[in-house]
């Protein structure tokens, strides 16, 4: 009998707590902002120094995707022939089936060229069965938007900047009459 009264008291007090201001977001009218580390759909990044994508079409992300939702082809880079780029190959076609993507981030971890990121984009649903296929221009657009909003820099560039050797302090000159030991 005592346990029933305790349970009813707990229910009563939790009901009173629930009568406060509701916490429901009015989603379409007022979208919830995403956190900085939110992982949305994958996107391709753009190199502003050389006007081309970072992606070289090496297919590491395609081969290691657990759902096989990506496909890509590469071509010879015309800017490499002109001496303007260090990338010999460049992406020709790239497609991600966003309905199959499980947002695991394996593609981002495996990419050696900082070419793919998990963007903040998550509202891309359609009514067509294959309407969520993102091709190269769409993926680059999502990537550019992500780079602008987050002030993105390639992780390899950040690593190089922090690993730059600092000048070594010079040993102090010995005063006249002193010997170094």
N, C-alpha and C positions, 0 to 999 in steps of 0.2 A: 504494500500500500504506500509506503514511504517513497519507494522508487518512482511510482506513478506520479506522485505530487511533485517530486524533483523534476521529472521530465516535463510536466505541464508548466512548471515555473520557468524552466529553461526555454521552452517554446514561447511563452508569454513575453519574456524579456527580449528574446531575439526578434520577435514581431515588433516590439516597440522600437528596437534599433533600426529595423527595416523601414520605419515610417519617415525616416529622414529624407533628404534630397536624393533623388534617384541618380545612379551613376551611368545610366545608359547613354551612349553617344548617339546622336542623330546622324548616322553614317553618311548617306549621300549628300546631305546639306552641309555637314561639318565633318570632314574626314579626320581621323585620328592621326596625329603626326607620328612618323616612325622614328625609332631611336637610331643613333649613329651606327651601331653595329648590326642593324637589321639586315637580314639576307633575303633579298627579293630575287627576281629572275636574273640569270646571267646576262651580261652585256659585254661587248667588245670595246676596248679603249682605243683612243686616238692619240697619235704622237703629234703634238703641236710643233715640235722642232723640225721634223721632217713631215710634210703634210701627207701622212699615210697611217693606216692602222698599225698597232704594235704586232698584230697577229701575222705570223709567217706561214700558217697553214701546215704546221708540223704534224698535226693529227693526234697529239698526245692526249688531248682532252676527249677527242672522239673515241679513241681506242679504250680509254679507261672509264668512260661514262657507264655507270651500272644499268641505266635504262636504255642506252643507245638512242638517245633523243637528239643527237647532233650529227650533222654531216658537213663536210668541208672539202674544198679543192683549193690547190695553190697554183700559182703561175710565177714566171720570172718577173722580178721587180724592174720596171723600166728606170726608176730613179737610181738603182744600183749601177746600171750600165752607164748612166750619166755621171756617176761618182757623187751623187747627192745623198745617198742612203747607204747604210752598212748592211741592210737586209738583202740577201740574194734572192730570196723567195718572198712572196707576199700572198695574202689570202685572195682568192678569186671569187669563191662562193662559200657562204657559211649559212647554215640554217639550224635552228633549234625548235623542236616541237615542245612548246611550253606546257602542253597538256601532259606530256610524259615526264617532264623534268621534276625531280623530287627535291630540288633545292639543297642538295647535299654539299655542294662546294668543292667536290673532288677536282673538278676542272680547274678551278682557281688555284688550288694547292699544287697541281701538277704543272701548270703553265710556266715555262722557263723564260718567257718573254714579257711577263706582266700584261698580257694581252686580254685577259678575261677577268671580270670582277662580278661579284654578286651585288647587283644594283639595289636601289630602294624601290624599284618598280614592282608592284604587286596587283595592280588593277587593270589587267589586260584581257578579261574574259570576253567571249563572243558567243553568239548563238549557233554558229556553224561548228560542225564536228572538227574540221581541220582548220578553223579560223585562228588558232593560237600558234601558228607557225611564224616565227620571226626570221626574216632573211637578213642578209648582210647590212643593207642600209638601215633597217629598223634596229638591229642590234647596235650599230654604230651610233645611231641617234640616242638610244637609251644610255649608251656608255658616255657620250659627250654630256648629256644632261646630268648624269651621276658625277662626272668629273668636275663640272662647274659648280654643282650644289655642295659638294663635299671638299672642294679644293684638293682633289686627288693628285697624288704624285706617285710615280712607280715605286714600289717597295725596293727595287734594286737601286734606284737613285738615292733613296733615303739611307740605305745601308752603306753606300759608297760615301755619302756625306758624313755619316757618323764614324766611319772607319778611317777617315782621312787622318794621316799621321800628324800629330802636333809637333811643332819644332821642339827639339830636345834642348834643355837648359845647358848653357855652356858652363864649364867649371870655373869657379872664381879664380882669378889670377892671384898667385902668391905674392905677398908683400915682400919688399926687398929684405934680404937677410933671413927669410923663412925658407924652409925646405919642405917639399911635399913628401909625405910618407905613404 
